[in-house]
Amino acid sequence: MITKNEIKRKKKEKRKKRKNDSAEAGIKRKKERRLIITLIGLMRSRI
C-alpha cells in the first residue's frame, strides 16, 4: 500500500521537474530573442 507521504513526495518531484523545464525554456526563448534583435540591428546598420 502506498502511503500519503509517498504520493506527496512524487507530486513534489513532478512539480520541481516541471519548474526546471519551464525555466530552461524561458532562458532559451530569451537567447533566441536576443539573437533576433542583434540580427535586425546588423541588417539596419548595413543599409
Gaussian input, Z-matrix of N, CA and C with variables (Angstrom, degrees):
# hf/3-21g

backbone

0 1
 N
 C     1     B1
 C     2     B2     1     A1
 N     3     B3     2     A2     1     D1
 C     4     B4     3     A3     2     D2
 C     5     B5     4     A4     3     D3
 N     6     B6     5     A5     4     D4
 C     7     B7     6     A6     5     D5
 C     8     B8     7     A7     6     D6
 N     9     B9     8     A8     7     D7
 C    10    B10     9     A9     8     D8
 C    11    B11    10    A10     9     D9
 N    12    B12    11    A11    10    D10
 C    13    B13    12    A12    11    D11
 C    14    B14    13    A13    12    D12
 N    15    B15    14    A14    13    D13
 C    16    B16    15    A15    14    D14
 C    17    B17    16    A16    15    D15
 N    18    B18    17    A17    16    D16
 C    19    B19    18    A18    17    D17
 C    20    B20    19    A19    18    D18
 N    21    B21    20    A20    19    D19
 C    22    B22    21    A21    20    D20
 C    23    B23    22    A22    21    D21
 N    24    B24    23    A23    22    D22
 C    25    B25    24    A24    23    D23
 C    26    B26    25    A25    24    D24
 N    27    B27    26    A26    25    D25
 C    28    B28    27    A27    26    D26
 C    29    B29    28    A28    27    D27
 N    30    B30    29    A29    28    D28
 C    31    B31    30    A30    29    D29
 C    32    B32    31    A31    30    D30
 N    33    B33    32    A32    31    D31
 C    34    B34    33    A33    32    D32
 C    35    B35    34    A34    33    D33
 N    36    B36    35    A35    34    D34
 C    37    B37    36    A36    35    D35
 C    38    B38    37    A37    36    D36
 N    39    B39    38    A38    37    D37
 C    40    B40    39    A39    38    D38
 C    41    B41    40    A40    39    D39
 N    42    B42    41    A41    40    D40
 C    43    B43    42    A42    41    D41
 C    44    B44    43    A43    42    D42
 N    45    B45    44    A44    43    D43
 C    46    B46    45    A45    44    D44
 C    47    B47    46    A46    45    D45
 N    48    B48    47    A47    46    D46
 C    49    B49    48    A48    47    D47
 C    50    B50    49    A49    48    D48
 N    51    B51    50    A50    49    D49
 C    52    B52    51    A51    50    D50
 C    53    B53    52    A52    51    D51
 N    54    B54    53    A53    52    D52
 C    55    B55    54    A54    53    D53
 C    56    B56    55    A55    54    D54
 N    57    B57    56    A56    55    D55
 C    58    B58    57    A57    56    D56
 C    59    B59    58    A58    57    D57
 N    60    B60    59    A59    58    D58
 C    61    B61    60    A60    59    D59
 C    62    B62    61    A61    60    D60
 N    63    B63    62    A62    61    D61
 C    64    B64    63    A63    62    D62
 C    65    B65    64    A64    63    D63
 N    66    B66    65    A65    64    D64
 C    67    B67    66    A66    65    D65
 C    68    B68    67    A67    66    D66
 N    69    B69    68    A68    67    D67
 C    70    B70    69    A69    68    D68
 C    71    B71    70    A70    69    D69
 N    72    B72    71    A71    70    D70
 C    73    B73    72    A72    71    D71
 C    74    B74    73    A73    72    D72
 N    75    B75    74    A74    73    D73
 C    76    B76    75    A75    74    D74
 C    77    B77    76    A76    75    D75
 N    78    B78    77    A77    76    D76
 C    79    B79    78    A78    77    D77
 C    80    B80    79    A79    78    D78
 N    81    B81    80    A80    79    D79
 C    82    B82    81    A81    80    D80
 C    83    B83    82    A82    81    D81
 N    84    B84    83    A83    82    D82
 C    85    B85    84    A84    83    D83
 C    86    B86    85    A85    84    D84
 N    87    B87    86    A86    85    D85
 C    88    B88    87    A87    86    D86
 C    89    B89    88    A88    87    D87
 N    90    B90    89    A89    88    D88
 C    91    B91    90    A90    89    D89
 C    92    B92    91    A91    90    D90
 N    93    B93    92    A92    91    D91
 C    94    B94    93    A93    92    D92
 C    95    B95    94    A94    93    D93
 N    96    B96    95    A95    94    D94
 C    97    B97    96    A96    95    D95
 C    98    B98    97    A97    96    D96
 N    99    B99    98    A98    97    D97
 C   100   B100    99    A99    98    D98
 C   101   B101   100   A100    99    D99
 N   102   B102   101   A101   100   D100
 C   103   B103   102   A102   101   D101
 C   104   B104   103   A103   102   D102
 N   105   B105   104   A104   103   D103
 C   106   B106   105   A105   104   D104
 C   107   B107   106   A106   105   D105
 N   108   B108   107   A107   106   D106
 C   109   B109   108   A108   107   D107
 C   110   B110   109   A109   108   D108
 N   111   B111   110   A110   109   D109
 C   112   B112   111   A111   110   D110
 C   113   B113   112   A112   111   D111
 N   114   B114   113   A113   112   D112
 C   115   B115   114   A114   113   D113
 C   116   B116   115   A115   114   D114
 N   117   B117   116   A116   115   D115
 C   118   B118   117   A117   116   D116
 C   119   B119   118   A118   117   D117
 N   120   B120   119   A119   118   D118
 C   121   B121   120   A120   119   D119
 C   122   B122   121   A121   120   D120
 N   123   B123   122   A122   121   D121
 C   124   B124   123   A123   122   D122
 C   125   B125   124   A124   123   D123
 N   126   B126   125   A125   124   D124
 C   127   B127   126   A126   125   D125
 C   128   B128   127   A127   126   D126
 N   129   B129   128   A128   127   D127
 C   130   B130   129   A129   128   D128
 C   131   B131   130   A130   129   D129
 N   132   B132   131   A131   130   D130
 C   133   B133   132   A132   131   D131
 C   134   B134   133   A133   132   D132
 N   135   B135   134   A134   133   D133
 C   136   B136   135   A135   134   D134
 C   137   B137   136   A136   135   D135
 N   138   B138   137   A137   136   D136
 C   139   B139   138   A138   137   D137
 C   140   B140   139   A139   138   D138

   B1=1.4636
   B2=1.5374
   B3=1.3136
   B4=1.4689
   B5=1.5252
   B6=1.3346
   B7=1.4636
   B8=1.5198
   B9=1.3386
   B10=1.4701
   B11=1.5219
   B12=1.3482
   B13=1.4620
   B14=1.5237
   B15=1.3331
   B16=1.4677
   B17=1.5268
   B18=1.3300
   B19=1.4632
   B20=1.5268
   B21=1.3397
   B22=1.4707
   B23=1.5240
   B24=1.3319
   B25=1.4673
   B26=1.5273
   B27=1.3248
   B28=1.4782
   B29=1.5229
   B30=1.3444
   B31=1.4638
   B32=1.5154
   B33=1.3463
   B34=1.4657
   B35=1.5213
   B36=1.3311
   B37=1.4696
   B38=1.5184
   B39=1.3317
   B40=1.4638
   B41=1.5161
   B42=1.3548
   B43=1.4576
   B44=1.5248
   B45=1.3505
   B46=1.4669
   B47=1.5179
   B48=1.3265
   B49=1.4674
   B50=1.5153
   B51=1.3492
   B52=1.4596
   B53=1.5267
   B54=1.3531
   B55=1.4676
   B56=1.5261
   B57=1.3249
   B58=1.4645
   B59=1.5196
   B60=1.3232
   B61=1.4588
   B62=1.5255
   B63=1.3291
   B64=1.4583
   B65=1.5287
   B66=1.3377
   B67=1.4642
   B68=1.5205
   B69=1.3282
   B70=1.4662
   B71=1.5215
   B72=1.3175
   B73=1.4639
   B74=1.5288
   B75=1.3385
   B76=1.4639
   B77=1.5177
   B78=1.3385
   B79=1.4641
   B80=1.5278
   B81=1.3236
   B82=1.4686
   B83=1.5191
   B84=1.3554
   B85=1.4584
   B86=1.5169
   B87=1.3606
   B88=1.4722
   B89=1.5173
   B90=1.3458
   B91=1.4659
   B92=1.5173
   B93=1.3372
   B94=1.4640
   B95=1.5218
   B96=1.3410
   B97=1.4622
   B98=1.5285
   B99=1.3486
   B100=1.4525
   B101=1.5230
   B102=1.3387
   B103=1.4606
   B104=1.5214
   B105=1.3290
   B106=1.4725
   B107=1.5238
   B108=1.3485
   B109=1.4725
   B110=1.5252
   B111=1.3394
   B112=1.4783
   B113=1.5221
   B114=1.3308
   B115=1.4697
   B116=1.5247
   B117=1.3373
   B118=1.4667
   B119=1.5310
   B120=1.3538
   B121=1.4651
   B122=1.5164
   B123=1.3215
   B124=1.4627
   B125=1.5294
   B126=1.3203
   B127=1.4641
   B128=1.5279
   B129=1.3410
   B130=1.4755
   B131=1.5190
   B132=1.3365
   B133=1.4616
   B134=1.5280
   B135=1.3251
   B136=1.4564
   B137=1.5213
   B138=1.3526
   B139=1.4820
   B140=1.5290
   A1=110.62
   A2=115.80
   A3=121.91
   A4=108.57
   A5=115.82
   A6=119.72
   A7=110.95
   A8=114.51
   A9=119.39
   A10=110.78
   A11=116.16
   A12=119.79
   A13=112.03
   A14=116.57
   A15=120.21
   A16=110.45
   A17=115.87
   A18=119.92
   A19=109.38
   A20=115.94
   A21=120.30
   A22=110.88
   A23=116.06
   A24=120.11
   A25=110.76
   A26=116.88
   A27=120.70
   A28=110.17
   A29=115.93
   A30=120.12
   A31=110.37
   A32=116.22
   A33=120.93
   A34=110.68
   A35=116.58
   A36=120.67
   A37=110.53
   A38=116.57
   A39=120.31
   A40=110.78
   A41=115.35
   A42=120.32
   A43=110.05
   A44=116.41
   A45=120.85
   A46=110.58
   A47=116.05
   A48=120.40
   A49=110.31
   A50=116.05
   A51=120.18
   A52=110.05
   A53=116.14
   A54=120.76
   A55=109.97
   A56=116.27
   A57=119.95
   A58=111.03
   A59=117.32
   A60=121.39
   A61=110.64
   A62=116.78
   A63=119.70
   A64=110.04
   A65=117.30
   A66=120.52
   A67=109.83
   A68=116.81
   A69=120.20
   A70=110.94
   A71=116.55
   A72=120.56
   A73=109.69
   A74=116.93
   A75=120.84
   A76=111.61
   A77=116.74
   A78=120.92
   A79=109.54
   A80=116.15
   A81=120.59
   A82=110.70
   A83=115.89
   A84=120.43
   A85=110.55
   A86=115.86
   A87=120.01
   A88=110.46
   A89=116.72
   A90=120.61
   A91=110.47
   A92=116.74
   A93=120.59
   A94=110.41
   A95=116.51
   A96=120.26
   A97=109.81
   A98=116.45
   A99=120.19
   A100=110.43
   A101=116.87
   A102=120.97
   A103=110.44
   A104=116.67
   A105=120.72
   A106=109.82
   A107=116.53
   A108=120.46
   A109=109.91
   A110=117.22
   A111=119.39
   A112=110.14
   A113=118.08
   A114=120.68
   A115=110.13
   A116=116.86
   A117=120.31
   A118=109.40
   A119=116.80
   A120=121.19
   A121=111.49
   A122=117.19
   A123=121.30
   A124=110.39
   A125=116.87
   A126=120.96
   A127=110.11
   A128=116.11
   A129=119.93
   A130=110.52
   A131=116.49
   A132=119.49
   A133=110.62
   A134=118.08
   A135=121.70
   A136=111.59
   A137=115.05
   A138=119.07
   A139=109.42
   D1=135.80
   D2=-179.66
   D3=-86.98
   D4=129.01
   D5=179.69
   D6=-81.78
   D7=163.50
   D8=179.78
   D9=-60.76
   D10=-40.04
   D11=-178.16
   D12=-60.62
   D13=-38.48
   D14=179.66
   D15=-63.90
   D16=-42.23
   D17=178.66
   D18=-61.77
   D19=-45.80
   D20=179.46
   D21=-58.07
   D22=-45.04
   D23=-178.02
   D24=-62.28
   D25=-43.06
   D26=179.23
   D27=-60.79
   D28=-43.96
   D29=179.83
   D30=-60.66
   D31=-44.58
   D32=179.81
   D33=-59.18
   D34=-45.21
   D35=-179.67
   D36=-61.07
   D37=-43.51
   D38=178.81
   D39=-59.82
   D40=-44.68
   D41=-178.67
   D42=-61.50
   D43=-43.33
   D44=179.44
   D45=-59.72
   D46=-45.37
   D47=-179.57
   D48=-59.73
   D49=-45.35
   D50=-178.16
   D51=-62.04
   D52=-42.22
   D53=179.81
   D54=-59.89
   D55=-46.60
   D56=-179.30
   D57=-61.20
   D58=-43.76
   D59=-179.51
   D60=-60.62
   D61=-45.07
   D62=-177.58
   D63=-67.07
   D64=-35.68
   D65=178.43
   D66=-64.17
   D67=-45.34
   D68=179.22
   D69=-62.28
   D70=-40.80
   D71=179.19
   D72=-62.62
   D73=-41.42
   D74=179.14
   D75=-61.80
   D76=-42.33
   D77=179.10
   D78=-62.73
   D79=-44.19
   D80=179.20
   D81=-59.37
   D82=-44.77
   D83=-178.87
   D84=-61.34
   D85=-43.30
   D86=179.49
   D87=-59.58
   D88=-45.27
   D89=-179.01
   D90=-61.48
   D91=-43.07
   D92=179.85
   D93=-61.72
   D94=-43.95
   D95=-178.87
   D96=-61.71
   D97=-42.62
   D98=-179.73
   D99=-61.67
   D100=-41.75
   D101=179.19
   D102=-60.90
   D103=-45.23
   D104=-179.03
   D105=-61.42
   D106=-43.46
   D107=-179.05
   D108=-62.00
   D109=-43.99
   D110=-179.53
   D111=-65.27
   D112=-38.24
   D113=179.47
   D114=-63.02
   D115=-44.56
   D116=179.38
   D117=-61.13
   D118=-42.62
   D119=178.98
   D120=-60.04
   D121=-42.46
   D122=179.49
   D123=-63.69
   D124=-43.12
   D125=-179.23
   D126=-62.62
   D127=-43.06
   D128=-179.01
   D129=-63.83
   D130=-41.99
   D131=-176.43
   D132=-68.02
   D133=-25.43
   D134=-178.21
   D135=-75.39
   D136=-36.39
   D137=-176.88
   D138=-69.61

